Amino acid sequence: MSTIKKPTFFYGYTIIIAGFFIQAVVWGISNSFGVFFDPLINEFGWSRATISGAASLGFLVHGSSSIVLGNLNDRFGPRLIMSGCGILLGLGFLLMATINSPWQLYMFYGLIAAAGLGGIDVIPLSTVSRWFKEKRGMMSGLIKVGTGVGMFVMPFFINWLINNYGWRTSFLVLGFIITSSVVFLAQFLVRDPIQKAQFIDNGIGHASKTNESEEGLDFKKAIRTRQLWTICIVYFIILFCVYTVLMHIVQHAIDLDIPSTVAAGILSTIGGVSITGRFLMGGASDKIGEKPALLICLLCLFLALCLLQKVQTLWMFYLFAAVYGFAHGGFFSLVSPLIAKFFGTKSHGLLFGIVIFSSTIGGAIGPFMAGYIFDITTSYKMVFLILAILCTIAIGLTASLKPLIQKKSSFS
C-alpha cells in the first residue's frame, strides 16, 4: 500500500480543468438546441410541441441515465464511464444530420444523445466532491463556469455554422467536436485522492490526518429522509423553469420580430452572465451555506420571470437575460455541494443521479408544456405565469429545509 503524503501538485486541480472543458463543450452545445428550432420548423413544418417533445424525452432519458451513471461512477470511477458518455453523445449528434421525420429526431436526440448527456454533470461534480471539502462549493462552481463559457460561445458558433453550412452539416461538426473532446478529457478524471496517493483538499485543514472522501449517509438511510425528496422537488421546479426558458426564449424573441442571429445572442448573454452566478454562488455557499445561496438564486429567478411577463424589446430581453443568467448559473453550481452537505459523499453519485432524474422530469414537462400551450394560445403569456407560480413554491420548500443532524457532524 502506497504512503499518502502531501504532494507539490494537487491532482484535484486537474479534475477541475478537465471538468470545466467537458462542461463547456457539452452543455454549451446542448443548451443551444433552441437555435435549431427555426431551421427545423422551416425545413419540415413541424410544430413547436413536436420539437420540444424531443427535448422533453431527452431530459427524461438524461435523468434516468444519471442514476445509472452516478452509481457506476461510485463503483468504477469516472474515466471509462465518461468516455462512454462522449461516444453516445457524439453518435447522437452525428445521426441528427440524417433526420427526415420526427421519430428520428426523438430517437437520435431524445434517446441516444440524451443517454450520454446523463453523465456530464453527475460524473465530474460527484468526482470533485470527493477531492474537495473546504472549498467544495467554489470548486463545483469553477467546473460549472465551463457551462457558462460554452453557453456564451456556442450559440454564436452554431448560428454561424447553420447560416454558412446548413443545419445538417452543423450537427456533423458538433458530433465530432463532442466525441473527440469528451473522450480525450475523460482520461484525466480520477475517482478520489486515494487513487493518486493524495488527501482530500491536499491534506490542508481537516484532511491533514485523515482522508474523508467517503463520509456521510449510505444510500438506504439517505433515501428515507424528507430532505432528499424536498431537494428533488425543488430541482424539479428549477429545471421545469430553466429548460422552458432555454428551449423557447430564442423563438419567443423571433416572434417579436427580433432577427434570429440577434435572438441567439440572448442565449449567449444568459451563458455569459451565468459565469458570474456559477462562480459567486459556488463560493458564497462555502461561506453562507448552500441553502441561503439557493434561496438567493430562486429569488433572482422569480424576479426574472416577472420581468419576462413584460418583455417586448431587445434591451428588455437582455435585462431579463442578465437577471435570469445569474440565477441559472447558481442553480447548477449549488446542487452537488448541497447534496454533499446534507448526505456526505459515501453515495454521492447515486443520490446526485436521483436529484438529476427528478429535476429532468421537470425539464421534460416544461418545454413540451410551453410548446403545447403556445400552439393553442399563440402566446407564451400563460407559460411565463405558470413558471412564476412554480418558482414561488420552490422558494417556500427551500426555506423549509432543515439539517439532518447537529452542526457537530462532519457533513450536515
C-alpha positions as CSV (number, residue, x, y, z in Angstrom):
1,M,0.0,0.0,0.0
2,S,1.4,3.4,-1.0
3,T,2.0,6.1,1.5
4,I,-0.3,9.1,1.3
5,K,1.6,12.3,1.5
6,K,1.1,15.9,0.6
7,P,2.4,16.4,-3.0
8,T,3.8,19.5,-4.6
9,F,1.0,19.4,-7.1
10,F,-2.6,18.5,-6.1
11,Y,-4.3,16.4,-8.8
12,G,-7.7,17.8,-7.8
13,Y,-6.9,20.8,-9.9
14,T,-6.6,18.6,-13.0
15,I,-10.1,17.3,-12.2
16,I,-11.3,20.9,-12.2
17,I,-9.7,21.7,-15.5
18,A,-11.0,18.6,-17.3
19,G,-14.5,19.0,-15.8
20,F,-14.5,22.7,-16.9
21,F,-13.9,21.9,-20.6
22,I,-16.2,18.9,-20.6
23,Q,-19.0,21.2,-19.4
24,A,-18.1,24.0,-21.8
25,V,-18.3,21.8,-24.8
26,V,-21.2,19.6,-24.0
27,W,-23.6,21.9,-22.2
28,G,-22.6,24.8,-24.5
29,I,-23.9,22.7,-27.4
30,S,-26.8,21.0,-25.7
31,N,-28.2,24.2,-24.1
32,S,-28.1,25.8,-27.6
33,F,-30.6,23.3,-29.1
34,G,-33.2,26.1,-29.3
35,V,-31.1,27.6,-32.1
36,F,-32.1,24.7,-34.2
37,F,-35.9,25.3,-33.7
38,D,-36.2,27.8,-36.6
39,P,-34.3,25.7,-39.2
40,L,-36.2,22.6,-38.3
41,I,-39.6,24.4,-38.4
42,N,-38.7,25.9,-41.8
43,E,-37.4,22.6,-43.3
44,F,-40.2,20.3,-42.1
45,G,-43.0,22.4,-40.9
46,W,-43.1,20.7,-37.5
47,S,-44.9,22.3,-34.6
48,R,-43.0,23.6,-31.6
49,A,-44.6,20.9,-29.4
50,T,-43.2,18.3,-31.7
51,I,-39.6,19.6,-31.5
52,S,-40.0,20.4,-27.8
53,G,-41.2,16.9,-27.3
54,A,-37.9,15.5,-28.4
55,A,-36.1,17.7,-26.0
56,S,-38.5,16.6,-23.2
57,L,-37.9,13.0,-24.0
58,G,-34.2,13.8,-23.9
59,F,-34.5,15.3,-20.4
60,L,-36.2,12.1,-19.1
61,V,-33.6,9.8,-20.6
62,H,-30.9,12.2,-19.3
63,G,-32.3,12.0,-15.8
64,S,-32.8,8.2,-15.9
65,S,-29.2,7.6,-17.2
66,S,-27.9,9.9,-14.5
67,I,-29.0,7.5,-11.8
68,V,-27.3,4.6,-13.5
69,L,-24.2,6.6,-14.4
70,G,-23.9,8.1,-11.0
71,N,-24.0,4.6,-9.4
72,L,-21.4,3.3,-12.0
73,N,-19.2,6.3,-11.2
74,D,-19.4,5.4,-7.4
75,R,-18.4,1.8,-8.2
76,F,-15.9,2.0,-11.1
77,G,-14.7,5.6,-11.3
78,P,-15.2,8.3,-14.0
79,R,-12.7,7.6,-16.7
80,L,-14.4,4.7,-18.5
81,I,-17.9,5.9,-17.8
82,M,-17.3,9.5,-19.1
83,S,-15.6,8.1,-22.3
84,G,-18.8,6.1,-23.0
85,C,-20.9,9.2,-22.5
86,G,-18.8,11.1,-25.0
87,I,-19.3,8.3,-27.6
88,L,-23.1,8.2,-27.1
89,L,-23.4,12.0,-27.3
90,G,-21.3,12.3,-30.4
91,L,-23.2,9.4,-32.1
92,G,-26.5,11.1,-31.4
93,F,-25.4,14.4,-32.9
94,L,-23.9,12.7,-35.9
95,L,-27.1,10.8,-36.6
96,M,-29.1,14.1,-36.2
97,A,-27.6,15.2,-39.5
98,T,-29.6,12.4,-41.3
99,I,-33.1,13.1,-39.8
100,N,-36.2,13.4,-42.1
101,S,-39.0,12.5,-39.7
102,P,-40.0,13.2,-36.1
103,W,-39.3,9.6,-34.9
104,Q,-35.6,10.0,-35.9
105,L,-35.4,13.3,-34.0
106,Y,-36.8,11.5,-30.9
107,M,-34.5,8.5,-31.4
108,F,-31.2,10.3,-32.1
109,Y,-31.6,13.3,-29.9
110,G,-34.1,12.2,-27.3
111,L,-32.6,8.7,-26.7
112,I,-29.1,8.2,-27.9
113,A,-27.5,11.7,-27.2
114,A,-29.6,12.1,-24.0
115,A,-28.3,8.8,-22.6
116,G,-24.7,10.2,-22.9
117,L,-25.8,13.6,-21.5
118,G,-26.8,11.9,-18.2
119,G,-23.1,11.7,-17.1
120,I,-22.0,15.2,-18.0
121,D,-23.0,16.7,-14.6
122,V,-23.1,13.8,-12.2
123,I,-19.6,12.4,-13.1
124,P,-17.3,15.4,-12.8
125,L,-19.3,17.1,-10.0
126,S,-19.5,13.9,-7.9
127,T,-15.8,13.4,-8.5
128,V,-14.8,16.9,-7.4
129,S,-16.9,16.4,-4.2
130,R,-14.5,13.6,-3.3
131,W,-11.4,15.7,-4.0
132,F,-12.5,18.9,-2.2
133,K,-14.4,19.7,1.0
134,E,-13.4,23.0,2.4
135,K,-13.9,24.8,-0.9
136,R,-16.3,22.3,-2.4
137,G,-18.8,24.9,-3.5
138,M,-16.2,27.1,-5.2
139,M,-14.6,24.2,-7.0
140,S,-18.0,22.9,-8.2
141,G,-18.7,26.5,-9.3
142,L,-15.5,26.6,-11.3
143,I,-16.4,23.5,-13.1
144,K,-19.9,24.9,-13.9
145,V,-18.3,28.1,-15.1
146,G,-17.4,26.0,-18.1
147,T,-21.1,25.6,-18.9
148,G,-21.4,29.4,-18.8
149,V,-18.5,29.8,-21.2
150,G,-19.9,27.2,-23.5
151,M,-23.3,28.8,-23.4
152,F,-21.8,32.2,-24.3
153,V,-19.7,30.9,-27.2
154,M,-21.8,28.1,-28.7
155,P,-25.0,29.9,-29.8
156,F,-22.9,32.3,-32.0
157,F,-20.8,29.4,-33.3
158,I,-23.8,27.2,-34.0
159,N,-25.7,30.0,-35.7
160,W,-22.7,30.7,-37.8
161,L,-22.4,27.1,-38.8
162,I,-26.1,26.9,-39.7
163,N,-26.1,30.1,-41.8
164,N,-22.9,29.1,-43.7
165,Y,-23.2,25.3,-44.0
166,G,-26.7,24.3,-43.1
167,W,-28.2,22.6,-40.1
168,R,-27.2,19.1,-41.2
169,T,-23.5,19.9,-41.5
170,S,-23.7,21.7,-38.2
171,F,-24.9,18.6,-36.4
172,L,-22.0,16.6,-38.0
173,V,-19.4,19.2,-36.9
174,L,-20.9,19.3,-33.4
175,G,-20.9,15.5,-33.1
176,F,-17.2,15.3,-34.0
177,I,-16.4,18.0,-31.5
178,I,-18.2,16.3,-28.7
179,T,-16.8,12.8,-29.2
180,S,-13.2,13.9,-29.6
181,S,-13.1,16.4,-26.7
182,V,-15.1,14.4,-24.1
183,V,-13.2,11.1,-24.7
184,F,-9.9,12.9,-24.5
185,L,-10.7,14.8,-21.3
186,A,-12.2,11.8,-19.6
187,Q,-8.7,10.3,-19.5
188,F,-7.7,12.9,-16.9
189,L,-10.6,12.1,-14.4
190,V,-9.7,10.0,-11.3
191,R,-12.3,8.9,-8.8
192,D,-10.8,10.1,-5.5
193,P,-7.5,11.2,-3.9
194,I,-6.6,7.7,-2.6
195,Q,-6.1,6.5,-6.2
196,K,-3.4,9.2,-6.6
197,A,-2.0,8.6,-3.1
198,Q,-3.2,12.0,-2.0
199,F,-5.5,13.6,0.6
200,I,-8.8,15.4,0.1
201,D,-8.1,19.1,0.0
202,N,-4.4,18.2,-0.5
203,G,-4.2,17.4,3.2
204,I,-4.9,21.0,4.3
205,G,-7.1,21.7,7.4
206,H,-9.5,19.0,8.4
207,A,-8.0,16.5,5.9
208,S,-4.4,16.8,7.1
209,K,-4.5,13.5,9.1
210,T,-7.4,11.6,7.5
211,N,-8.9,11.1,4.1
212,E,-12.6,11.8,4.3
213,S,-13.6,11.2,0.7
214,E,-16.2,8.6,1.7
215,E,-18.1,10.2,4.7
216,G,-21.8,10.5,5.2
217,L,-25.0,8.5,5.0
218,D,-25.3,5.4,2.9
219,F,-28.0,5.2,0.2
220,K,-30.6,3.3,2.2
221,K,-30.6,5.9,5.0
222,A,-30.5,8.9,2.7
223,I,-33.4,7.7,0.6
224,R,-35.7,7.7,3.6
225,T,-35.1,11.4,4.5
226,R,-37.6,14.2,3.9
227,Q,-34.6,16.4,2.9
228,L,-33.7,14.4,-0.1
229,W,-37.2,14.4,-1.5
230,T,-37.6,18.1,-0.8
231,I,-34.4,18.8,-2.8
232,C,-35.7,16.6,-5.6
233,I,-39.0,18.6,-5.8
234,V,-37.1,22.0,-5.7
235,Y,-34.9,21.0,-8.5
236,F,-37.9,19.5,-10.4
237,I,-39.3,23.0,-10.4
238,I,-36.0,24.7,-11.2
239,L,-35.4,22.5,-14.3
240,F,-39.0,23.0,-15.3
241,C,-38.4,26.7,-15.4
242,V,-34.8,26.6,-16.7
243,Y,-35.4,24.4,-19.7
244,T,-38.6,26.0,-20.7
245,V,-36.7,29.3,-20.9
246,L,-33.7,27.8,-22.7
247,M,-35.8,26.0,-25.3
248,H,-38.2,28.8,-26.1
249,I,-36.6,32.1,-25.4
250,V,-35.0,32.4,-28.8
251,Q,-38.2,31.6,-30.6
252,H,-40.1,34.0,-28.4
253,A,-37.7,36.8,-29.4
254,I,-38.1,35.8,-33.1
255,D,-41.9,36.0,-32.7
256,L,-41.4,39.6,-31.5
257,D,-39.6,40.4,-34.8
258,I,-36.0,40.1,-33.4
259,P,-33.7,38.6,-36.1
260,S,-32.6,35.0,-35.4
261,T,-28.9,36.0,-35.3
262,V,-29.6,38.7,-32.7
263,A,-32.0,36.4,-30.8
264,A,-29.2,33.8,-30.4
265,G,-27.3,36.5,-28.6
266,I,-29.9,36.3,-25.8
267,L,-28.8,32.7,-25.1
268,S,-25.2,33.8,-25.2
269,T,-25.9,36.6,-22.7
270,I,-27.6,34.1,-20.3
271,G,-24.5,32.0,-20.6
272,G,-22.1,34.9,-20.1
273,V,-23.8,36.2,-17.0
274,S,-24.2,32.7,-15.7
275,I,-20.5,32.5,-15.3
276,T,-20.7,35.1,-12.6
277,G,-23.6,33.3,-10.9
278,R,-21.7,30.0,-11.0
279,F,-18.5,31.4,-9.6
280,L,-20.0,33.8,-7.0
281,M,-22.8,31.5,-5.7
282,G,-20.5,28.5,-5.6
283,G,-18.0,30.4,-3.5
284,A,-20.8,32.0,-1.4
285,S,-22.1,28.6,-0.5
286,D,-18.8,27.8,1.3
287,K,-19.3,31.0,3.4
288,I,-23.1,31.5,3.9
289,G,-24.2,27.9,3.3
290,E,-25.9,26.1,0.4
291,K,-29.5,26.8,1.5
292,P,-29.2,30.6,1.7
293,A,-27.3,30.7,-1.6
294,L,-30.0,28.6,-3.3
295,L,-32.7,31.0,-1.9
296,I,-30.9,34.0,-3.4
297,C,-30.9,32.2,-6.8
298,L,-34.6,31.4,-6.6
299,L,-35.4,35.0,-5.7
300,C,-33.4,36.1,-8.8
301,L,-35.3,33.6,-10.9
302,F,-38.6,34.9,-9.6
303,L,-37.6,38.5,-10.5
304,A,-36.5,37.4,-13.9
305,L,-39.8,35.6,-14.6
306,C,-41.7,38.7,-13.5
307,L,-39.7,40.7,-16.0
308,L,-40.4,38.2,-18.7
309,Q,-44.1,39.0,-18.4
310,K,-43.4,42.5,-19.8
311,V,-40.5,41.8,-22.3
312,Q,-41.1,43.3,-25.7
313,T,-37.9,44.9,-27.0
314,L,-34.3,43.7,-27.3
315,W,-33.0,45.7,-24.4
316,M,-35.7,44.2,-22.2
317,F,-34.6,40.7,-23.3
318,Y,-31.0,41.5,-22.3
319,L,-32.1,42.8,-18.9
320,F,-34.1,39.5,-18.4
321,A,-31.1,37.5,-19.6
322,A,-28.8,39.3,-17.1
323,V,-31.0,38.6,-14.0
324,Y,-32.0,35.1,-15.1
325,G,-28.5,34.2,-16.2
326,F,-27.1,34.9,-12.7
327,A,-29.8,32.6,-11.1
328,H,-29.3,29.9,-13.8
329,G,-25.5,29.7,-13.1
330,G,-26.0,29.5,-9.3
331,F,-28.5,26.6,-9.5
332,F,-26.1,24.3,-11.2
333,S,-23.1,25.2,-9.0
334,L,-25.1,24.5,-5.8
335,V,-26.8,21.2,-6.4
336,S,-23.7,18.9,-5.9
337,P,-22.4,20.7,-2.8
338,L,-26.0,20.8,-1.4
339,I,-26.2,17.0,-1.7
340,A,-22.8,16.6,-0.2
341,K,-23.7,19.0,2.7
342,F,-26.8,17.1,3.7
343,F,-25.8,13.5,2.9
344,G,-22.0,13.4,2.6
345,T,-20.1,11.6,-0.2
346,K,-20.5,7.9,0.5
347,S,-23.3,7.5,-2.1
348,H,-23.0,11.0,-3.6
349,G,-23.1,9.9,-7.3
350,L,-26.2,7.8,-6.8
351,L,-28.0,10.5,-4.8
352,F,-26.9,13.1,-7.2
353,G,-28.3,11.0,-10.0
354,I,-31.7,10.7,-8.3
355,V,-31.9,14.5,-7.9
356,I,-30.9,14.9,-11.5
357,F,-33.6,12.4,-12.6
358,S,-36.2,14.2,-10.5
359,S,-35.2,17.6,-12.0
360,T,-35.2,16.3,-15.6
361,I,-38.8,15.2,-15.2
362,G,-39.4,18.9,-14.8
363,G,-37.1,19.7,-17.6
364,A,-39.1,17.2,-19.8
365,I,-42.5,18.5,-18.9
366,G,-41.7,22.2,-19.1
367,P,-40.6,22.7,-22.7
368,F,-43.3,20.4,-24.1
369,M,-46.0,22.2,-22.0
370,A,-44.8,25.5,-23.2
371,G,-44.9,24.4,-26.9
372,Y,-48.4,22.9,-26.4
373,I,-49.8,26.0,-24.7
374,F,-48.2,28.2,-27.4
375,D,-49.7,26.1,-30.2
376,I,-53.2,26.5,-28.6
377,T,-53.0,30.2,-27.5
378,T,-50.3,31.6,-29.9
379,S,-48.7,33.2,-26.8
380,Y,-46.2,32.5,-24.1
381,K,-48.0,34.7,-21.5
382,M,-49.7,31.8,-19.7
383,V,-46.4,29.8,-19.8
384,F,-44.4,32.5,-18.0
385,L,-47.2,33.0,-15.4
386,I,-47.0,29.2,-14.6
387,L,-43.3,29.4,-14.2
388,A,-43.5,32.3,-11.7
389,I,-46.0,30.4,-9.6
390,L,-43.9,27.3,-9.5
391,C,-40.8,29.4,-8.5
392,T,-42.8,30.7,-5.5
393,I,-43.4,27.2,-4.4
394,A,-39.7,26.3,-4.7
395,I,-38.8,29.3,-2.5
396,G,-41.1,28.0,0.2
397,L,-39.8,24.4,0.0
398,T,-36.2,25.5,0.1
399,A,-36.9,27.7,3.2
400,S,-38.3,24.7,4.9
401,L,-35.1,22.6,4.6
402,K,-33.6,21.6,8.0
403,P,-30.2,19.9,8.7
404,L,-30.3,16.2,9.2
405,I,-28.2,16.3,12.4
406,Q,-26.4,18.8,14.6
407,K,-23.6,21.0,13.3
408,K,-21.0,18.9,15.0
409,S,-21.5,16.4,12.2
410,S,-18.8,16.5,9.6
411,F,-21.3,16.6,6.7
412,S,-24.6,18.1,7.9
